[in-house]
Amino acid sequence: MGRTALSAREVERAGVLRRVKEGKLKLVSAARLLGISPRQGKRLWKRYQEQGIQGLQHRAAGREATVGVDSVPAGFVGANTLNSAVTNRTGGCP
């Protein structure tokens, strides 16, 4: 089962878009308040009109990750291990 609760960010977006719906705020001003571009504001507004508050929920919410620990190739050496080896060998930063 996926996540059903909205995040704090999504709740804030819902409040701002509700003010747009009531005519108390222009869409461009709403986008500025949310820290997004006017174009992204239009996309968000369209989803809000079509789907309501659930349209504001992140679309990947509640889904399983596509990349997991099991998908790391055998013998993979992480960047931290490599950097540590270089730092130790040279006595300083690479």
C-alpha positions as a printed Julia matrix, in Angstrom:
94×3 Matrix{Float64}:
   0.0    0.0     0.0
   1.35   3.44   -0.89
   1.76   6.53    1.21
  -1.59   8.3     1.69
  -0.66  11.24    3.94
   0.55  14.46    2.36
   3.96  15.87    3.21
   4.29  19.33    4.78
   5.32  20.71    1.37
   2.24  19.25   -0.3
  -0.03  20.66    2.42
   1.54  24.1     1.9
   0.93  23.84   -1.84
  -2.69  22.9    -1.23
  -3.21  25.96    0.97
  -1.69  28.32   -1.57
  -3.65  26.82   -4.49
  -6.85  27.01   -2.45
  -6.26  30.77   -2.23
  -5.84  30.87   -6.03
  -9.12  28.97   -6.41
 -10.88  31.47   -4.12
  -9.54  34.35   -6.21
  -7.46  35.74   -3.34
  -4.14  35.13   -5.08
  -2.9   35.17   -8.67
  -1.25  32.04  -10.02
   2.05  33.84  -10.72
   2.16  35.1    -7.12
   1.34  31.61   -5.87
   4.24  30.16   -7.85
   6.56  32.79   -6.37
   5.34  31.94   -2.83
   6.01  28.25   -3.47
   9.46  28.91   -4.91
   8.63  27.42   -8.32
   8.53  28.86  -11.82
   5.28  30.24  -13.24
   5.3   27.4   -15.78
   5.58  24.77  -13.03
   2.87  26.66  -11.16
   0.55  26.23  -14.15
   1.27  22.49  -14.27
   0.59  22.17  -10.55
  -2.61  24.22  -10.86
  -3.85  22.0   -13.69
  -3.24  18.84  -11.63
  -4.95  20.45   -8.63
  -8.01  21.31  -10.74
  -8.21  17.83  -12.27
  -7.38  15.67   -9.24
  -7.9   17.89   -6.22
  -5.54  17.79   -3.28
  -4.37  14.25   -4.17
  -2.99  15.66   -7.43
  -0.41  17.53   -5.37
   1.03  14.37   -3.85
   4.4   13.37   -5.26
   3.65  10.82   -7.95
   6.36   8.42   -6.78
   5.07   8.48   -3.17
   4.61   5.0    -1.77
   6.24   3.19   -4.67
   9.18   0.88   -4.24
  12.58   2.2    -5.25
  13.71   1.09   -8.69
  17.32   0.79   -7.55
  18.13  -1.07   -4.38
  21.05  -2.55   -2.53
  20.49  -5.89   -4.26
  21.11  -4.3    -7.66
  24.67  -3.14   -6.87
  27.09  -5.21   -8.96
  29.36  -7.68   -7.15
  32.84  -6.27   -6.67
  31.61  -2.66   -6.77
  33.96  -0.32   -4.93
  32.29   2.85   -3.68
  33.73   6.31   -4.23
  34.55   6.73   -0.53
  36.79   3.66   -0.55
  38.59   4.89   -3.65
  39.05   8.4    -2.26
  40.34   7.03    1.03
  42.93   4.94   -0.78
  44.13   7.92   -2.84
  44.23  10.19    0.21
  46.19   7.64    2.25
  48.65   6.93   -0.54
  49.44  10.57   -1.31
  49.14  11.86    2.23
  46.65  14.54    1.21
  43.79  15.4    -1.09
  43.97  14.14   -4.66
